[in-house]
Amino acid sequence: MQNRLIAAFGAPAPSEEERARDDAAAPIAFPKQAVAETPPSPAWLNFFSRLGSHRGAPVSVAAPPIDPANLADALGEVAVTRTVDGRIVDANGIFRRLTRCDAPEGRTLEGLGFRARAQSAQPIDLAEPTLTGRDLEITGPSGFRIFWWRDVPVRDADSNVMLHGFARDVTEERLAREEQEVARLKAEALNLTKSRQLATVVHELRTPLNGILGMGQLLGRTHLSPEQQNYIGGIRQAGQALAQLVDDLLDYSTMEAGRFKLNTRAENLRQLIESVMEMVAPRAHEKQVEIGATVMSDLPDLHDFDPARLRQVLFNVIGNAVKFTQTGGVLIRAWPETENVVITVSDTGPGMTAEEQARIFGEFEQAGTAEARSGGTGLGMAISHRIVQEFGGSLSVESEKGVGSTFTIRLPLAPTESAAAFVEGTRAQPSGRAEALRPSRVLLLAPQGPSSSAIIGLIETLGGTCIQVGSNAEAERRIEDAGRGADRFTDLIVDHRLAGGPAGTLVHDGLRRILLVNPEDRGSQPQELYDAWLIRPLRERTLIDVLRGRLGGREPAAATLVETPGSAPTIETRATAQPGLSIVLAEDDAVSAMLYATILKRSGHTVTRVADFPSLLSAACGDTPPDLVISDMHMPGGEIIEALGNITSASSLRGQNLPVIILTGESRESQHAQVISAGAAHVMEKPVTPDALLSSVRQFGTAAMRQAS
């Protein structure tokens, strides 16, 4: 480049001082200059910047006279020389052809049709030098063009400051960039529209699904033959799978639309894990798969987190483990680790290949056999992964084909202030949980597996001792060897699968015999041989109460059993013992209205059904108001917020508080909070089960009647 410039313009004549210093003519050396942060400049612009000035010194020292127009013409770019007030002194041929002006001297850029491509509404004065570069537009013989323009101030031979302006054509580059931006915005808008449409469709699915599941439950409580009960069981199973699909799609659309957020509050993490296990346990027991959990004693009970979202993650991960496990079982562990809480879910399922592990958290990705994949959508694990990321944690998997898988959830959950203070104040001594079973020495007669591992781990983390044996003969020998000394066993826990042997009939002073049984198998076990029962999956509080003798009989334990059709009094039967309520039911869907009305009437309540908001206000605000209002969130003739305001005002004038229960397919916490603040007593998401509905009616309706009396 240096040789080309010398050939084009000639070398500058050396001064007398330079000749005296070096007889040999030195080649022209161009000083290095840092590249500007603006778009890359052509070589000739850097050349003149060196001769003229740097960006930090706007006016340079005198430079050898070089005609910039000749250089710009050679490079096919625009070159213009202007005075400091913006008047053109000289321009190259490209500029003259571009502006269709053969004599631009004395004119301005604006006068020749140039205009700035402003990023704001504020006007830009083109007479001001553009030292850092900017885009200018002009419409000439070649049509609309865009030039990236930069001015370099130099002094001429008379020491006058002049502006050498250089510009290159960037039309295609800028238009392509703008087209890409328009396409990006259009794609984002289209994606957002699709997400909203998906959310709307999924929301509308909840109304008919509510009727299918509710009617199925009502039908299952009538007198049916065993064959009909099997058919109802199939309907219930398919309906629950569809409900899970609806929830997954709704969460997915919420995330895609950018409306997903966490709602944290202080919650008991251990109880949350236990509740999820109880939801999943019936499926595990149906497949003869064991399930158990151990929560370490040094994990504080209360943490700040979103319980609904964490429950969803655990339900997906644990449910997935149960789904793919055919033999063995699933073991859940939880413990604190530095500033995180770690929850692992290990199964003895088929395991995964490295390729399956790499895509397990992708959307609509599934692993396993075709039969196993047919029971899901491939969204559960992807949604769980994104929820854990929202927590600021991680969800990972380790697996070996043919052995099993372990999913690890790490969450940066901080204990609540009270829990943190408790942990800090008792760091030097064991916590209450760590000492809860210190006197207990337990012999566990059960097959080896995740359930036994969970029981042993739970007893030991609570301070007790537990020894597992796999046969009645070994249990009998252990009990005899221990005798009645300090090493004697205080409790014998017998798994129902090994019950009936000699260990169950051994009699020793102070040895309590406890039967460990699945809920569905309790009716086939001999009750008279045992002092107490434990129902799987175990709750920590129940285990402590039984082993410490606070639950000595079967009645308290029976309260924790999972209800099966015909095996225990339903909520409906118990509710009839209470006085019936006068209830206004506002529901525009005929099937849902029939479902709710049937549930309420069978429980002894009087139901008045309305199908729109004007009728609801007439029934709720009249001279004889009801005891309770149950209303769908969306009905013809108005808005729920306005209706709640009118109902609240009318009941306040009477000196009463009329509770309103809202039924909705909306899952957004913000909308629930808005409805509660408007006067609703409770919000229930569809599909609503009969038991859940009657429980809410009993809670809020009974409270209202007590207040009225």
C-alpha positions in Angstrom: 0.0 0.0 0.0 2.9 2.4 0.8 4.5 1.9 -2.5 1.2 2.3 -4.3 0.6 5.7 -2.5 4.1 6.9 -3.4 3.6 5.9 -7.0 0.3 7.8 -7.1 1.2 11.0 -5.3 5.0 11.0 -5.1 7.2 11.1 -2.0 7.2 14.3 0.1 10.3 16.4 -0.3 12.6 16.1 2.7 13.7 19.2 4.5 17.3 20.5 4.7 17.5 19.2 8.2 16.4 15.7 7.1 18.9 15.7 4.2 21.7 16.6 6.6 20.7 13.9 9.0 20.4 11.2 6.4 21.9 11.5 2.9 20.0 8.5 1.7 16.4 9.1 0.9 14.3 7.3 3.6 11.1 5.5 2.6 7.9 7.0 3.9 6.9 5.4 7.2 3.3 5.7 8.2 2.7 5.7 12.0 0.4 3.0 13.4 -3.0 4.1 14.6 -5.5 2.1 16.6 -8.6 1.1 14.6 -11.6 3.2 15.5 -14.7 1.6 17.1 -16.8 2.8 14.2 -17.3 0.7 11.0 -13.9 -0.2 9.4 -12.3 2.6 7.4 -10.7 2.2 4.0 -6.9 2.4 3.7 -6.9 5.8 2.1 -9.0 7.2 5.0 -6.4 5.9 7.5 -3.7 7.5 5.4 -5.2 10.9 5.5 -6.0 10.5 9.2 -2.3 10.0 9.8 -1.4 13.0 7.7 -4.2 15.2 9.1 -5.1 14.6 12.7 -6.1 12.1 15.3 -9.6 11.8 16.7 -8.4 13.3 20.0 -6.9 16.4 18.2 -9.4 17.8 15.8 -7.0 20.1 14.0 -3.7 18.8 12.7 -0.5 20.4 11.8 0.2 21.4 8.2 0.4 18.4 5.9 1.9 18.1 2.4 -0.7 19.0 -0.2 -2.4 15.9 -1.5 -5.6 15.9 -3.5 -8.0 13.5 -1.8 -10.3 13.5 -4.8 -7.8 11.7 -6.9 -7.3 9.0 -4.3 -11.1 8.5 -3.8 -11.7 8.3 -7.5 -9.1 5.6 -7.7 -10.9 3.7 -5.0 -14.4 4.3 -6.3 -15.6 6.3 -3.3 -16.9 9.8 -2.6 -14.5 12.6 -1.5 -15.5 16.2 -0.7 -13.6 19.1 0.8 -15.7 21.6 2.8 -15.1 24.7 4.9 -15.9 24.6 8.6 -19.3 26.2 7.9 -20.2 23.4 5.5 -19.6 25.0 2.1 -18.1 22.7 -0.5 -14.7 23.7 -1.8 -13.9 20.8 -4.0 -15.3 17.3 -4.8 -14.3 14.3 -6.9 -16.0 13.1 -10.0 -18.0 10.4 -8.2 -19.6 13.0 -6.0 -20.5 15.2 -8.9 -22.1 12.3 -10.8 -23.9 11.2 -7.6 -25.4 14.6 -7.0 -25.9 15.4 -10.8 -24.1 18.7 -10.0 -21.0 19.6 -12.1 -20.2 22.7 -10.0 -21.0 21.9 -6.3 -18.5 24.5 -5.1 -20.1 26.9 -2.6 -23.1 24.7 -1.9 -23.9 22.4 1.1 -24.6 18.7 1.4 -28.2 19.4 2.4 -28.7 21.7 -0.6 -27.5 18.8 -2.9 -30.1 16.3 -1.4 -28.2 14.6 1.3 -30.1 13.8 4.5 -29.1 12.1 7.7 -30.5 8.7 8.7 -31.3 9.8 12.2 -31.8 7.3 15.1 -34.1 9.8 16.8 -36.7 12.4 15.9 -34.2 15.2 16.6 -32.9 16.9 13.4 -29.2 16.6 12.5 -27.2 19.5 11.1 -25.1 18.2 8.2 -22.8 21.2 8.5 -21.4 19.8 11.7 -18.4 17.6 11.1 -19.0 13.9 11.4 -15.7 12.8 13.0 -17.0 9.4 14.2 -18.9 8.6 11.0 -22.7 8.3 10.3 -25.1 7.2 7.6 -26.3 9.8 5.0 -29.0 9.2 2.3 -29.4 10.6 -1.1 -31.6 9.9 -4.2 -29.6 10.3 -7.4 -29.5 9.0 -10.9 -28.9 5.5 -9.5 -31.8 5.8 -7.2 -31.8 5.7 -3.4 -28.4 5.2 -1.9 -26.9 5.1 1.6 -23.3 6.3 2.3 -21.3 5.9 5.5 -19.7 9.3 5.8 -16.7 10.6 7.9 -15.0 13.9 8.0 -11.3 14.4 8.7 -10.2 18.0 9.6 -6.9 19.2 8.3 -5.2 22.6 7.7 -4.5 23.8 4.2 -1.5 25.7 3.0 -2.9 28.9 4.4 -3.5 27.3 7.8 -7.3 27.3 7.3 -9.2 24.3 8.8 -10.8 22.3 6.1 -13.0 19.1 6.3 -12.1 16.3 4.0 -15.2 14.2 3.8 -15.0 10.5 2.6 -18.0 8.2 2.0 -18.5 4.7 0.8 -21.7 3.1 -0.4 -23.3 0.8 2.2 -26.8 0.6 0.7 -27.0 -3.1 0.3 -25.4 -3.7 3.7 -27.9 -1.4 5.5 -31.0 -2.6 3.6 -30.1 -6.2 4.2 -29.6 -5.5 7.9 -33.0 -3.8 8.0 -34.7 -6.6 6.2 -33.2 -9.1 8.7 -34.5 -6.9 11.6 -38.0 -6.7 10.1 -38.0 -10.5 9.5 -36.8 -11.1 13.1 -39.6 -8.9 14.6 -42.1 -10.5 12.3 -41.0 -14.0 13.4 -41.2 -13.0 17.1 -44.6 -11.6 16.7 -45.8 -14.7 14.9 -44.3 -16.9 17.6 -46.0 -14.8 20.3 -49.3 -15.1 18.4 -48.9 -18.9 18.2 -48.1 -19.1 21.9 -51.2 -17.1 22.8 -53.3 -19.3 20.5 -51.9 -22.4 22.1 -52.6 -21.1 25.6 -56.2 -20.2 24.6 -56.8 -23.6 23.1 -55.3 -25.4 26.1 -57.3 -23.2 28.5 -60.5 -24.1 26.7 -59.7 -27.8 26.9 -59.9 -27.7 30.7 -63.7 -27.1 30.7 -64.7 -30.3 28.9 -61.9 -32.2 30.6 -63.3 -31.1 34.0 -66.6 -32.7 33.1 -65.1 -35.9 31.9 -63.0 -36.5 35.1 -65.7 -35.3 37.4 -68.5 -37.4 35.9 -66.1 -40.4 35.9 -65.6 -40.0 39.6 -69.3 -39.7 40.3 -70.0 -42.7 38.2 -67.3 -44.7 40.0 -69.1 -44.1 43.3 -72.3 -45.8 42.1 -73.1 -49.5 42.3 -71.1 -51.0 39.3 -70.1 -54.5 38.4 -66.4 -55.3 38.4 -66.3 -55.1 34.6 -67.8 -51.6 34.7 -65.4 -50.5 37.4 -62.5 -51.5 35.1 -64.0 -49.4 32.3 -64.3 -46.4 34.7 -60.7 -47.0 35.8 -59.6 -46.8 32.1 -61.6 -43.5 31.7 -60.0 -42.1 34.8 -56.5 -43.1 33.7 -56.9 -41.6 30.2 -58.4 -38.4 31.7 -55.6 -38.0 34.1 -53.1 -38.4 31.2 -55.0 -35.8 29.2 -55.0 -33.5 32.2 -51.2 -33.8 32.5 -50.9 -33.1 28.8 -53.0 -29.9 29.2 -50.9 -28.8 32.1 -47.6 -29.4 30.2 -48.9 -27.5 27.1 -50.1 -24.6 29.2 -46.8 -24.3 31.0 -44.9 -24.5 27.7 -47.0 -21.8 26.1 -46.6 -19.6 29.2 -42.8 -20.0 29.0 -42.8 -19.3 25.3 -44.9 -16.2 25.8 -42.4 -14.9 28.4 -45.1 -14.8 31.2 -43.5 -17.4 33.4 -42.4 -16.2 36.9 -41.8 -17.7 40.3 -43.9 -16.9 43.4 -41.7 -17.7 46.4 -42.7 -18.0 50.0 -41.6 -19.9 53.1 -42.5 -23.6 52.7 -41.6 -26.9 54.3 -39.4 -28.8 51.7 -39.6 -32.2 53.5 -43.4 -32.2 53.6 -43.5 -31.1 49.9 -41.3 -34.2 49.0 -43.6 -36.4 51.1 -46.8 -35.1 49.4 -45.4 -35.7 45.9 -44.4 -39.2 46.9 -48.0 -39.9 48.1 -49.3 -38.7 44.7 -47.0 -41.0 42.8 -47.1 -44.0 45.2 -50.4 -45.5 43.9 -48.9 -45.9 40.4 -45.7 -47.4 41.8 -47.6 -49.9 44.0 -49.8 -50.9 41.0 -46.7 -51.9 39.2 -45.2 -53.6 42.3 -42.4 -51.0 42.3 -41.0 -49.7 45.6 -40.7 -46.0 46.4 -39.2 -44.3 49.3 -37.5 -41.1 50.4 -34.9 -39.9 53.0 -34.4 -36.3 54.0 -31.3 -35.6 56.0 -31.8 -34.2 59.5 -29.5 -31.2 58.9 -31.8 -29.9 56.1 -33.9 -27.1 57.6 -37.6 -27.5 57.2 -38.5 -24.0 56.0 -37.0 -22.6 52.8 -38.0 -19.7 50.5 -39.2 -21.2 47.2 -42.2 -21.5 44.9 -43.9 -24.7 46.2 -46.2 -25.1 43.2 -43.4 -25.1 40.7 -41.0 -27.2 42.7 -43.9 -29.7 43.2 -44.3 -29.8 39.5 -40.6 -30.5 39.0 -40.6 -33.3 41.5 -43.8 -34.8 40.2 -42.4 -34.9 36.7 -39.0 -36.3 37.7 -40.3 -38.9 40.3 -43.3 -39.8 38.1 -40.9 -40.3 35.1 -38.8 -42.6 37.2 -41.8 -44.7 38.3 -43.1 -44.8 34.7 -40.0 -46.3 33.3 -39.2 -48.6 36.2 -40.6 -52.1 35.9 -38.7 -53.9 38.7 -37.0 -52.6 41.7 -37.9 -49.1 42.8 -37.3 -45.4 43.1 -35.3 -43.8 45.9 -35.4 -40.0 46.7 -32.8 -38.4 48.8 -32.4 -34.7 49.9 -29.6 -33.0 51.8 -27.9 -29.6 52.1 -24.7 -28.9 50.1 -22.9 -25.6 50.8 -25.4 -23.0 49.6 -27.6 -25.5 47.7 -30.2 -28.1 48.4 -29.6 -31.3 46.5 -32.4 -33.7 45.7 -31.6 -37.0 43.8 -34.1 -39.4 42.3 -32.6 -42.8 41.6 -34.4 -45.6 39.8 -33.7 -49.2 38.7 -35.2 -48.7 35.3 -33.8 -49.5 31.9 -31.3 -46.6 31.9 -30.3 -44.5 29.0 -27.6 -44.3 26.4 -25.3 -41.2 26.1 -27.3 -40.0 23.1 -30.6 -40.3 25.0 -29.1 -38.4 28.0 -28.0 -35.6 25.7 -31.6 -35.0 24.5 -33.7 -35.9 27.5 -34.3 -32.3 28.5 -35.2 -31.2 25.0 -38.8 -30.2 24.1 -40.9 -33.1 22.8 -38.0 -35.5 23.3 -38.7 -38.9 24.8 -36.6 -42.0 25.6 -37.4 -45.6 26.3 -39.6 -48.1 24.5 -42.5 -47.2 22.2 -45.0 -48.3 24.8 -43.4 -46.1 27.5 -43.2 -43.1 25.1 -46.9 -43.4 24.3 -47.8 -42.3 27.8 -46.4 -38.8 27.5 -45.6 -35.8 25.4 -41.9 -35.2 25.9 -42.6 -31.9 27.5 -42.4 -32.7 31.2 -38.7 -33.0 31.6 -38.1 -29.9 29.3 -40.4 -27.8 31.4 -38.9 -29.1 34.6 -35.4 -28.2 33.3 -36.5 -24.7 32.5 -38.3 -24.3 35.9 -35.1 -25.3 37.8 -33.1 -22.8 35.7 -35.6 -20.1 36.8 -34.8 -21.1 40.4 -31.1 -20.5 39.5 -30.3 -24.2 39.9 -29.6 -27.2 37.6 -31.2 -30.5 36.6 -28.9 -33.2 35.4 -28.9 -37.0 34.8 -26.4 -39.8 35.1 -27.5 -43.1 33.6 -26.2 -46.5 32.6 -28.0 -48.6 30.1 -29.5 -51.7 31.8 -28.7 -50.4 35.3 -30.8 -47.3 36.0 -30.7 -43.5 36.1 -30.2 -40.8 38.7 -31.6 -37.3 38.3 -30.0 -34.6 40.4 -31.7 -31.4 41.2 -29.6 -28.6 42.7 -31.4 -25.5 44.0 -30.0 -22.4 45.7 -32.7 -22.4 48.3 -32.0 -20.2 51.3 -33.6 -21.1 54.6 -36.2 -18.6 55.9 -34.8 -16.1 58.5 -36.3 -18.1 61.4 -34.9 -21.4 60.1 -31.5 -19.9 59.3 -31.3 -18.5 62.8 -32.2 -21.9 64.2 -29.5 -23.6 62.2 -26.9 -21.0 63.1 -27.8 -21.2 66.8 -27.6 -25.0 67.0 -24.7 -25.7 64.7 -22.7 -27.1 67.5 -25.3 -29.6 68.7 -27.7 -32.0 66.9 -31.1 -30.6 65.9 -34.4 -31.9 67.2 -34.9 -34.1 64.2 -31.4 -35.6 64.6 -32.4 -36.8 68.1 -36.0 -37.8 67.5 -35.4 -41.5 67.4 -32.3 -41.8 69.5 -33.7 -44.5 71.9 -35.1 -46.6 69.0 -33.4 -49.8 67.9 -35.4 -51.2 65.0 -35.3 -54.6 63.2 -36.7 -54.3 59.7 -38.0 -57.5 58.1 -38.3 -56.6 54.5 -36.8 -57.4 51.0 -33.8 -55.4 50.0 -34.7 -52.5 47.7 -35.3 -48.7 47.6 -38.1 -48.9 50.2 -35.9 -50.6 52.7 -33.0 -48.2 52.0 -35.3 -45.3 52.5 -36.6 -46.6 55.9 -33.1 -47.3 57.1 -31.8 -43.9 56.0 -34.8 -42.2 57.6 -34.5 -43.9 60.9 -30.7 -43.3 61.1 -30.9 -39.7 60.1 -33.4 -39.3 63.0 -30.9 -40.7 65.4 -32.1 -44.3 65.6 -30.6 -47.6 64.7 -32.1 -49.9 62.0 -31.0 -53.4 60.9 -32.5 -55.0 57.8 -33.1 -58.7 57.4 -34.6 -60.6 54.5 -36.2 -63.7 56.1 -38.2 -64.7 59.1 -35.5 -67.1 60.3 -32.9 -64.4 60.3 -35.3 -62.0 62.1 -36.0 -64.6 64.8 -32.2 -65.3 65.3 -31.5 -61.5 65.6 -34.2 -61.0 68.2 -33.0 -64.0 70.2 -29.4 -62.9 70.0 -30.2 -59.4 71.1 -32.1 -60.7 74.1 -33.3 -58.3 76.7 -30.1 -56.3 77.3 -29.0 -52.9 76.1 -28.8 -54.1 72.6 -32.4 -55.4 72.5 -34.7 -54.2 69.7 -37.4 -51.8 70.6 -39.5 -52.3 67.4 -40.0 -54.9 64.7 -41.2 -53.5 61.4 -42.6 -56.3 59.2 -43.1 -55.7 55.5 -46.5 -57.1 54.5 -44.8 -59.2 51.8 -43.0 -61.2 54.5 -45.8 -61.1 57.1 -47.3 -64.3 58.5 -44.0 -66.0 59.4 -42.7 -66.8 62.9 -41.2 -63.4 63.3 -44.7 -61.9 63.5 -45.6 -64.1 66.4 -42.4 -63.6 68.5 -43.2 -62.2 71.9 -40.7 -60.2 73.9 -41.2 -57.7 76.6 -41.2 -54.2 75.2 -40.9 -55.3 71.5 -43.6 -53.5 69.4 -44.7 -55.3 66.3 -45.5 -52.9 63.4 -46.8 -53.9 60.0 -45.6 -52.0 57.0 -48.2 -52.2 54.2 -49.3 -50.6 51.0 -52.7 -48.9 51.2 -54.4 -51.2 48.7 -53.2 -54.3 50.7 -54.3 -53.4 54.2 -57.6 -55.3 54.1 -55.8 -58.6 53.6 -53.5 -58.4 56.6 -54.2 -59.9 60.1 -54.7 -56.9 62.3 -54.6 -58.7 65.6 -50.9 -59.6 65.4 -49.6 -56.1 65.3 -49.5 -53.2 67.7 -49.5 -50.5 65.0 -49.4 -50.1 61.2 -47.2 -48.0 58.9 -48.6 -47.1 55.5 -46.3 -46.6 52.5 -45.0 -44.1 51.5 -43.9 -43.2 55.0 -44.3 -39.7 56.4 -41.5 -38.8 58.8 -43.9 -37.5 61.5 -46.0 -40.7 61.4 -42.8 -42.9 61.7 -41.7 -40.9 64.7 -45.0 -41.1 66.4 -45.3 -44.8 65.9 -41.8 -45.7 67.0 -42.1 -43.4 70.1 -45.4 -45.0 71.1 -47.6 -42.0 70.5 -49.6 -43.9 67.9 -50.2 -47.3 69.5 -53.2 -48.4 67.5 -54.5 -48.7 64.0 -57.0 -45.9 64.1 -54.6 -42.9 63.8 -52.7 -44.7 61.1 -55.8 -45.4 59.2 -56.4 -41.7 58.8 -53.4 -41.5 56.5 -54.5 -44.3 54.2 -55.1 -43.5 50.5 -58.8 -43.8 49.9 -60.1 -46.4 47.4 -63.7 -46.7 46.1 -65.8 -48.3 48.7 -63.1 -48.8 51.3 -63.7 -45.7 53.4 -66.4 -43.1 54.0 -66.1 -40.4 51.4 -66.2 -36.7 52.0 -69.7 -36.6 50.6 -70.9 -39.1 53.3 -69.3 -37.1 56.1 -70.7 -33.8 54.7 -74.3 -34.9 55.0 -73.9 -34.9 58.8 -73.6 -31.1 58.6 -76.5 -28.7 57.9 -76.9 -28.1 54.2 -76.0 -24.8 52.7 -77.8 -22.5 50.2 -75.4 -22.3 47.3 -75.6 -20.2 44.1 -73.8 -22.0 41.3 -72.8 -19.8 38.3 -71.6 -21.9 35.4 -72.4 -21.5 31.7 -71.1 -24.9 30.7 -74.0 -27.4 31.0 -71.9 -30.4 31.7 -69.8 -28.7 34.4 -72.9 -27.2 35.9 -74.5 -30.7 36.1 -71.4 -32.1 37.6 -71.1 -29.5 40.4 -74.8 -29.4 41.1 -74.8 -33.2 41.5 -71.9 -33.2 43.9 -73.4 -30.5 46.0 -76.9 -31.9 46.1 -75.6 -35.4 47.0 -73.9 -33.7 50.0 -77.2 -32.2 51.3 -76.8 -28.7 49.9 -79.5 -26.6 48.1 -78.2 -25.4 44.7 -79.5 -22.6 42.5 -77.9 -22.6 39.1 -77.4 -19.4 36.9 -75.6 -19.2 33.6 -74.5 -15.5 33.3 -73.3 -12.6 35.4 -76.5 -10.6 35.5 -78.3 -13.6 36.9 -75.5 -14.2 39.4 -75.8 -10.6 40.7 -79.6 -11.0 41.0 -79.3 -14.2 43.0 -76.4 -13.1 45.2 -77.5 -9.6 45.9 -81.3 -10.1 46.4 -83.4 -10.0 49.5 -82.6 -13.7 50.4 -78.8 -14.1 49.8 -77.3 -17.6 49.7 -74.7 -18.9 52.2 -72.1 -19.4 49.4 -71.4 -18.6 45.8 -69.5 -20.8 43.4 -68.8 -19.1 40.1 -66.9 -19.7 36.9 -64.4 -16.9 36.1 -65.6 -16.4 32.5 -69.4 -16.1 31.8 -71.5 -14.0 29.4 -72.8 -10.6 30.5 -69.9 -9.1 32.4 -66.5 -9.5 34.1 -65.7 -11.3 37.3 -63.9 -8.4 38.9 -67.0 -6.1 38.5 -69.3 -8.9 39.7 -67.2 -9.5 42.8 -67.2 -5.8 43.6 -71.0 -5.7 43.5 -71.4 -8.9 45.6 -69.0 -7.6 48.2 -70.7 -4.2 48.4 -74.2 -5.8 48.7 -73.1 -8.2 51.5 -71.3 -5.4 53.4 -74.5 -3.3 53.4 -76.2 -6.3 55.1 -73.4 -6.6 57.6 -72.4 -10.0 56.3 -69.5 -11.6 54.4 -70.7 -13.7 51.5 -67.9 -16.1 50.5 -67.3 -16.6 46.7 -65.4 -19.5 45.3 -64.0 -19.0 41.8 -63.5 -21.9 39.4 -61.1 -21.2 36.5 -58.9 -22.8 33.9 -56.4 -20.0 34.3 -53.1 -21.0 36.0 -51.6 -17.5 36.3 -50.9 -16.6 39.9 -51.2 -12.9 39.1 -54.8 -13.4 37.9 -55.6 -15.5 41.0 -54.2 -12.7 43.2 -56.3 -10.1 41.3 -59.5 -12.1 41.9 -58.7 -12.6 45.6 -58.0 -8.9 46.0 -61.4 -8.1 44.3 -63.2 -10.1 47.0 -63.1 -13.8 46.2 -62.6 -16.1 49.1 -60.9 -18.9 47.2 -59.7 -19.8 43.6 -59.8 -23.4 42.3 -58.2 -24.5 39.1 -60.0 -26.8 36.8 -60.3 -29.8 36.6 -61.9 -29.7 40.1 -62.3 -33.1 41.8 -65.5 -33.7 43.9 -63.5 -34.1 47.1 -61.6 -30.9 46.6 -64.8 -29.0 45.8 -66.6 -30.3 48.9 -63.6 -29.6 51.1 -63.6 -25.9 50.0 -67.4 -25.7 50.4 -67.2 -27.1 53.9 -64.3 -24.7 54.8 -65.7 -21.5 53.5 -69.4 -22.2 53.8 -69.3 -23.4 57.4 -67.2 -20.3 58.4 -69.8 -18.1 56.8 -72.6 -19.8 58.7 -70.8 -19.4 62.0 -70.2 -15.7 61.3 -73.9 -15.2 60.4 -75.0 -17.0 63.6 
